[in-house]
Amino acid sequence: MEILGYVGYTILCFLAITWTIGVRMKLDAGVPTIFGALFFLTSAVVLAILGLNKLHSLWIIVAGFAFSALSAPIALSIPIISAPFRILVGLFAGIVRVGIPSHKIKAAQDAGMRTTMGELAKRQSKNE
């Protein structure tokens, strides 16, 4: 069982690293993606620091995907939770993206938003 725990922990560390790199490379990453990276990274660090059983990483991986997909939209729709949530996600993204000029980040986010809006318009025109 210990080997299974270390395999799960390795996967958790891999997810933490790749999602964090994804936040840095994909400048128009959405809040769920940034929150997922933060969740995986924090979970991997907490498991290592507290010396908890690595088998916990198996349920943390599953919970991380569900948590980032479900909690981010819910947290953004509730005003009292939205502000601290946005601050936390913004701080993490800011730390990960240190050294990238803010105008490049803003341009990528604007381009991503235009692409998303264009795709939504195409879907609506197909449905009509």
N, CA, C and O of each residue as an XYZ file, in Angstrom:
512
protein
N       0.820     -1.196      0.000
C       0.000      0.000      0.000
C       0.865      1.262      0.000
O       0.480      2.301     -0.536
N       2.028      1.144      0.607
C       2.899      2.310      0.671
C       3.361      2.723     -0.728
O       3.480      3.909     -1.033
N       3.618      1.726     -1.563
C       4.040      2.021     -2.936
C       2.921      2.741     -3.683
O       3.173      3.688     -4.427
N       1.695      2.291     -3.483
C       0.553      2.934     -4.121
C       0.432      4.396     -3.669
O       0.095      5.276     -4.461
N       0.710      4.632     -2.401
C       0.686      5.997     -1.882
C       1.731      6.873     -2.548
O       1.456      8.022     -2.896
N       2.920      6.338     -2.725
C       3.975      7.123     -3.373
C       3.695      7.344     -4.861
O       4.051      8.383     -5.418
N       3.059      6.369     -5.494
C       2.654      6.563     -6.893
C       1.621      7.688     -6.972
O       1.713      8.564     -7.832
N       0.645      7.659     -6.073
C      -0.359      8.719     -6.033
C       0.256     10.075     -5.729
O      -0.130     11.085     -6.318
N       1.211     10.096     -4.811
C       1.866     11.357     -4.463
C       2.688     11.888     -5.638
O       2.748     13.097     -5.864
N       3.315     10.988     -6.375
C       4.067     11.403     -7.564
C       3.129     12.015     -8.596
O       3.456     13.022     -9.225
N       1.970     11.404     -8.766
C       0.980     11.953     -9.701
C       0.496     13.316     -9.214
O       0.330     14.239    -10.011
N       0.269     13.442     -7.909
C      -0.157     14.724     -7.340
C       0.899     15.802     -7.577
O       0.568     16.924     -7.961
N       2.155     15.467     -7.352
C       3.242     16.429     -7.597
C       3.324     16.792     -9.077
O       3.548     17.950     -9.429
N       3.143     15.798     -9.934
C       3.147     16.057    -11.374
C       2.021     17.020    -11.751
O       2.235     17.961    -12.515
N       0.826     16.784    -11.214
C      -0.299     17.680    -11.489
C      -0.026     19.087    -10.957
O      -0.328     20.078    -11.621
N       0.542     19.166     -9.768
C       0.849     20.479     -9.186
C       1.827     21.245    -10.070
O       1.645     22.436    -10.321
N       2.847     20.569    -10.532
C       3.860     21.225    -11.367
C       3.293     21.604    -12.732
O       3.481     22.730    -13.193
N       2.601     20.670    -13.376
C       2.106     20.954    -14.727
C       1.009     22.011    -14.726
O       0.974     22.859    -15.617
N       0.121     21.976    -13.752
C      -0.930     22.999    -13.703
C      -0.333     24.366    -13.384
O      -0.789     25.378    -13.916
N       0.671     24.406    -12.527
C       1.310     25.682    -12.211
C       2.056     26.223    -13.429
O       2.004     27.420    -13.708
N       2.739     25.358    -14.143
C       3.394     25.785    -15.385
C       2.343     26.237    -16.396
O       2.555     27.200    -17.133
N       1.218     25.542    -16.426
C       0.132     25.933    -17.319
C      -0.403     27.324    -17.017
O      -0.732     28.080    -17.931
N      -0.492     27.661    -15.733
C      -0.939     29.007    -15.351
C       0.061     30.047    -15.841
O      -0.323     31.137    -16.266
N       1.330     29.708    -15.782
C       2.355     30.649    -16.242
C       2.383     30.765    -17.765
O       2.550     31.861    -18.300
N       2.224     29.655    -18.455
C       2.342     29.662    -19.912
C       1.060     30.114    -20.604
O       1.113     30.845    -21.593
N      -0.073     29.691    -20.097
C      -1.359     30.047    -20.708
C      -1.897     31.254    -19.952
O      -2.581     31.117    -18.938
N      -1.583     32.415    -20.453
C      -1.878     33.649    -19.732
C      -3.367     33.945    -19.627
O      -3.778     34.748    -18.789
N      -4.176     33.312    -20.457
C      -5.618     33.534    -20.366
C      -6.320     32.410    -19.600
O      -7.520     32.190    -19.765
N      -5.559     31.705    -18.763
C      -6.141     30.623    -17.961
C      -7.238     31.183    -17.064
O      -7.098     32.259    -16.483
N      -8.316     30.441    -16.964
C      -9.449     30.883    -16.167
C      -9.257     30.623    -14.683
O      -8.295     29.981    -14.260
N     -10.183     31.129    -13.919
C     -10.132     30.982    -12.463
C     -10.133     29.512    -12.035
O      -9.366     29.155    -11.141
N     -10.962     28.640    -12.633
C     -10.908     27.235    -12.208
C      -9.533     26.594    -12.417
O      -9.091     25.793    -11.593
N      -8.869     26.937    -13.495
C      -7.538     26.385    -13.758
C      -6.528     26.887    -12.732
O      -5.725     26.115    -12.208
N      -6.575     28.167    -12.456
C      -5.645     28.745    -11.477
C      -5.928     28.175    -10.095
O      -5.003     27.859     -9.347
N      -7.201     28.046     -9.759
C      -7.559     27.498     -8.454
C      -7.159     26.027     -8.346
O      -6.728     25.581     -7.282
N      -7.297     25.277     -9.427
C      -6.868     23.880     -9.426
C      -5.370     23.755     -9.206
O      -4.918     22.894     -8.451
N      -4.600     24.609     -9.863
C      -3.148     24.594     -9.670
C      -2.794     24.915     -8.224
O      -1.929     24.271     -7.631
N      -3.463     25.907     -7.665
C      -3.227     26.271     -6.266
C      -3.596     25.121     -5.334
O      -2.871     24.841     -4.379
N      -4.708     24.458     -5.602
C      -5.152     23.336     -4.774
C      -4.149     22.186     -4.819
O      -3.761     21.658     -3.777
N      -3.729     21.797     -6.023
C      -2.783     20.684     -6.144
C      -1.437     21.020     -5.507
O      -0.842     20.184     -4.828
N      -0.966     22.231     -5.724
C       0.324     22.635     -5.162
C       0.268     22.670     -3.636
O       1.164     22.161     -2.962
N      -0.777     23.268     -3.106
C      -0.936     23.337     -1.652
C      -1.069     21.942     -1.048
O      -0.481     21.655     -0.005
N      -1.831     21.089     -1.694
C      -2.016     19.727     -1.187
C      -0.703     18.954     -1.157
O      -0.411     18.260     -0.183
N       0.080     19.071     -2.210
C       1.360     18.358     -2.258
C       2.303     18.854     -1.165
O       2.989     18.060     -0.522
N       2.333     20.158     -0.959
C       3.214     20.727      0.066
C       2.745     20.323      1.466
O       3.561     19.960      2.313
N       1.444     20.384      1.708
C       0.916     20.021      3.029
C       1.178     18.550      3.336
O       1.563     18.213      4.456
N       0.977     17.677      2.361
C       1.262     16.256      2.585
C       2.732     16.035      2.928
O       3.061     15.219      3.788
N       3.604     16.760      2.257
C       5.040     16.588      2.503
C       5.451     17.162      3.859
O       6.200     16.528      4.603
N       4.968     18.345      4.176
C       5.384     19.007      5.422
C       4.841     18.287      6.652
O       5.564     18.078      7.626
N       3.573     17.910      6.603
C       2.965     17.269      7.771
C       3.291     15.783      7.877
O       2.993     15.155      8.893
N       3.889     15.228      6.854
C       4.263     13.820      6.885
C       3.069     12.879      6.918
O       3.141     11.787      7.482
N       1.978     13.310      6.313
C       0.779     12.475      6.277
C       0.984     11.295      5.337
O       1.880     11.299      4.493
N       0.142     10.297      5.501
C       0.199      9.123      4.647
C      -0.028      9.545      3.199
O      -0.973     10.273      2.894
N       0.829      9.090      2.330
C       0.761      9.481      0.921
C      -0.470      8.916      0.214
O      -0.814      9.376     -0.875
N      -1.133      7.938      0.806
C      -2.361      7.414      0.208
C      -3.444      8.492      0.125
O      -4.355      8.402     -0.699
N      -3.340      9.502      0.972
C      -4.306     10.598      0.914
C      -4.267     11.299     -0.441
O      -5.250     11.906     -0.865
N      -3.133     11.210     -1.110
C      -3.006     11.883     -2.405
C      -3.995     11.332     -3.429
O      -4.377     12.040     -4.361
N      -4.409     10.087     -3.267
C      -5.339      9.500     -4.237
C      -6.698     10.197     -4.206
O      -7.247     10.524     -5.258
N      -7.240     10.424     -3.023
C      -8.527     11.118     -2.972
C      -8.346     12.615     -3.209
O      -9.266     13.284     -3.679
N      -7.178     13.136     -2.890
C      -6.930     14.562     -3.134
C      -6.924     14.856     -4.628
O      -7.405     15.906     -5.054
N      -6.388     13.946     -5.422
C      -6.365     14.143     -6.877
C      -7.793     14.219     -7.418
O      -8.128     15.124     -8.182
N      -8.617     13.276     -7.021
C     -10.009     13.266     -7.483
C     -10.740     14.509     -6.983
O     -11.465     15.164     -7.733
N     -10.539     14.820     -5.714
C     -11.196     15.996     -5.138
C     -10.713     17.277     -5.802
O     -11.483     18.226     -5.952
N      -9.454     17.314     -6.198
C      -8.908     18.509     -6.829
C      -9.595     18.843     -8.135
O      -9.909     20.003     -8.404
N      -9.830     17.820     -8.950
C     -10.526     18.068    -10.211
C     -11.963     18.517     -9.957
O     -12.441     19.468    -10.575
N     -12.640     17.834     -9.054
C     -14.026     18.204     -8.746
C     -14.083     19.582     -8.095
O     -14.948     20.398     -8.413
N     -13.158     19.825     -7.188
C     -13.137     21.090     -6.460
C     -12.894     22.268     -7.390
O     -13.565     23.294     -7.285
N     -11.939     22.124     -8.295
C     -11.643     23.240     -9.199
C     -12.766     23.447    -10.210
O     -13.048     24.579    -10.602
N     -13.401     22.369    -10.631
C     -14.472     22.500    -11.624
C     -15.762     23.032    -11.015
O     -16.496     23.775    -11.667
N     -16.043     22.660     -9.776
C     -17.324     23.026     -9.171
C     -17.250     24.229     -8.243
O     -18.146     25.074     -8.245
N     -16.191     24.310     -7.451
C     -16.161     25.364     -6.437
C     -15.863     26.736     -7.015
O     -16.376     27.738     -6.515
N     -15.051     26.802     -8.048
C     -14.719     28.110     -8.614
C     -15.961     28.826     -9.152
O     -16.177     29.986     -8.802
N     -16.781     28.189     -9.983
C     -17.985     28.897    -10.449
C     -18.950     29.239     -9.315
O     -19.584     30.294     -9.334
N     -19.061     28.357     -8.337
C     -19.956     28.626     -7.208
C     -19.419     29.789     -6.384
O     -20.170     30.690     -6.009
N     -18.122     29.769     -6.104
C     -17.526     30.836     -5.294
C     -17.606     32.183     -6.000
O     -17.767     33.214     -5.347
N     -17.496     32.185     -7.309
C     -17.563     33.448     -8.043
C     -18.981     33.999     -8.108
O     -19.170     35.197     -8.318
N     -19.974     33.142     -7.933
C     -21.361     33.614     -8.017
C     -21.904     34.100     -6.675
O     -22.951     34.746     -6.635
N     -21.213     33.803     -5.582
C     -21.645     34.253     -4.257
C     -20.808     35.470     -3.877
O     -19.598     35.353     -3.685
N     -21.444     36.637     -3.767
C     -20.681     37.878     -3.569
C     -19.776     37.896     -2.337
O     -18.667     38.426     -2.408
N     -20.211     37.341     -1.230
C     -19.407     37.413     -0.010
C     -18.144     36.548     -0.102
O     -17.145     36.828      0.560
N     -18.195     35.515     -0.912
C     -17.040     34.633     -1.099
C     -16.196     35.089     -2.288
O     -14.997     34.817     -2.342
N     -16.808     35.766     -3.218
C     -16.152     36.116     -4.472
C     -14.905     36.980     -4.285
O     -13.872     36.713     -4.899
N     -14.992     38.002     -3.451
C     -13.853     38.922     -3.290
C     -12.612     38.224     -2.728
O     -11.544     38.330     -3.330
N     -12.710     37.510     -1.591
C     -11.502     36.833     -1.097
C     -10.994     35.757     -2.059
O      -9.789     35.540     -2.179
N     -11.921     35.092     -2.738
C     -11.554     34.048     -3.692
C     -10.759     34.649     -4.846
O      -9.727     34.107     -5.241
N     -11.236     35.762     -5.383
C     -10.533     36.423     -6.485
C      -9.169     36.947     -6.039
O      -8.203     36.896     -6.799
N      -9.093     37.444     -4.817
C      -7.815     37.942     -4.295
C      -6.816     36.795     -4.177
O      -5.660     36.933     -4.577
N      -7.258     35.668     -3.630
C      -6.386     34.506     -3.467
C      -5.886     33.994     -4.815
O      -4.695     33.739     -4.992
N      -6.800     33.849     -5.752
C      -6.433     33.359     -7.087
C      -5.527     34.369     -7.789
O      -4.565     33.986     -8.455
N      -5.834     35.655     -7.640
C      -5.009     36.695     -8.259
C      -3.599     36.738     -7.690
O      -2.631     36.923     -8.428
N      -3.484     36.566     -6.372
C      -2.156     36.542     -5.751
C      -1.333     35.360     -6.252
O      -0.155     35.499     -6.579
N      -1.971     34.199     -6.306
C      -1.254     33.014     -6.784
C      -0.813     33.194     -8.232
O       0.334     32.910     -8.577
N      -1.724     33.666     -9.076
C      -1.374     33.879    -10.484
C      -0.273     34.930    -10.605
O       0.621     34.801    -11.442
N      -0.335     35.962     -9.778
C       0.700     36.994     -9.808
C       2.067     36.462     -9.419
O       3.079     36.835    -10.012
N       2.093     35.591     -8.421
C       3.362     34.995     -7.988
C       3.914     34.073     -9.069
O       5.108     34.099     -9.366
N       3.045     33.264     -9.653
C       3.484     32.321    -10.682
C       3.954     33.054    -11.935
O       4.867     32.597    -12.623
N       3.333     34.185    -12.224
C       3.646     34.919    -13.459
C       4.639     36.061    -13.253
O       4.674     36.998    -14.051
N       5.429     35.998    -12.213
C       6.432     37.034    -11.964
C       7.373     37.106    -13.161
O       7.857     36.084    -13.648
N       7.622     38.312    -13.621
C       8.531     38.512    -14.745
C       7.840     38.649    -16.084
O       8.472     39.039    -17.065
N       6.562     38.338    -16.146
C       5.816     38.497    -17.396
C       5.164     39.877    -17.358
O       4.442     40.190    -16.411
N       5.408     40.702    -18.370
C       4.823     42.048    -18.368
C       3.292     42.004    -18.304
O       2.653     41.161    -18.934
N       2.731     42.917    -17.539
C       1.277     42.915    -17.339
C       0.517     43.174    -18.636
O      -0.601     42.685    -18.798
N       1.099     43.928    -19.557
C       0.396     44.184    -20.819
C       0.264     42.907    -21.648
O      -0.709     42.749    -22.384
N       1.234     41.993    -21.537
C       1.121     40.711    -22.251
C       0.016     39.852    -21.634
O      -0.738     39.194    -22.351
N      -0.075     39.861    -20.318
C      -1.116     39.089    -19.636
C      -2.489     39.632    -20.012
O      -3.400     38.870    -20.337
N      -2.630     40.943    -19.967
C      -3.912     41.580    -20.303
C      -4.289     41.299    -21.755
O      -5.451     41.015    -22.047
N      -3.328     41.373    -22.662
C      -3.606     41.110    -24.078
C      -4.048     39.661    -24.286
O      -4.972     39.399    -25.056
N      -3.393     38.726    -23.607
C      -3.770     37.314    -23.733
C      -5.160     37.069    -23.159
O      -5.940     36.305    -23.727
N      -5.473     37.708    -22.044
C      -6.799     37.552    -21.450
C      -7.879     38.141    -22.354
O      -8.954     37.559    -22.503
N      -7.595     39.284    -22.951
C      -8.558     39.892    -23.877
C      -8.772     39.012    -25.106
O      -9.902     38.837    -25.561
N      -7.685     38.462    -25.640
C      -7.796     37.579    -26.804
C      -8.580     36.314    -26.449
O      -9.396     35.842    -27.240
N      -8.333     35.776    -25.271
C      -9.071     34.596    -24.825
C     -10.556     34.884    -24.667
O     -11.397     34.051    -25.004
N     -10.872     36.062    -24.156
C     -12.274     36.442    -23.988
C     -12.955     36.613    -25.345
O     -14.097     36.189    -25.526
N     -12.258     37.233    -26.296
C     -12.835     37.396    -27.633
C     -13.083     36.039    -28.288
O     -14.111     35.840    -28.935
N     -12.154     35.114    -28.124
C     -12.313     33.772    -28.687
C     -13.513     33.068    -28.067
O     -14.310     32.446    -28.770
N     -13.634     33.167    -26.766
C     -14.759     32.537    -26.070
C     -16.084     33.125    -26.531
O     -17.040     32.392    -26.782
N     -16.140     34.430    -26.640
C     -17.378     35.079    -27.078
C     -17.709     34.694    -28.522
O     -18.879     34.507    -28.858
N     -16.694     34.574    -29.371
C     -16.919     34.151    -30.755
C     -17.469     32.737    -30.830
O     -18.362     32.454    -31.628
N     -16.934     31.842    -29.993
C     -17.426     30.464    -29.972
C     -18.868     30.403    -29.478
O     -19.673     29.634    -30.003
N     -19.191     31.202    -28.483
C     -20.570     31.238    -27.988
C     -21.527     31.764    -29.051
O     -22.641     31.261    -29.194
N     -21.092     32.771    -29.791
C     -21.935     33.326    -30.853
C     -22.172     32.284    -31.950
O     -23.277     32.188    -32.482
N     -21.142     31.507    -32.288
C     -21.294     30.459    -33.301
C     -22.282     29.389    -32.840
O     -23.116     28.927    -33.619
N     -22.182     28.998    -31.570
C     -23.102     27.985    -31.037
C     -24.542     28.479    -31.063
O     -25.460     27.731    -31.400
N     -24.728     29.733    -30.707
C     -26.085     30.274    -30.701
C     -26.647     30.374    -32.110
O     -27.834     30.133    -32.329
N     -25.800     30.729    -33.059
C     -26.289     30.830    -34.436
C     -26.614     29.447    -35.006
O     -27.509     29.327    -35.842
N     -25.911     28.409    -34.575
C     -26.215     27.045    -35.016
C     -27.540     26.570    -34.434
O     -28.296     25.858    -35.095
N     -27.817     26.964    -33.199
C     -29.047     26.531    -32.536
C     -30.287     27.219    -33.093
O     -31.401     26.729    -32.908
N     -30.110     28.319    -33.754
C     -31.276     29.054    -34.274
C     -31.711     28.564    -35.612
O     -32.675     29.082    -36.175
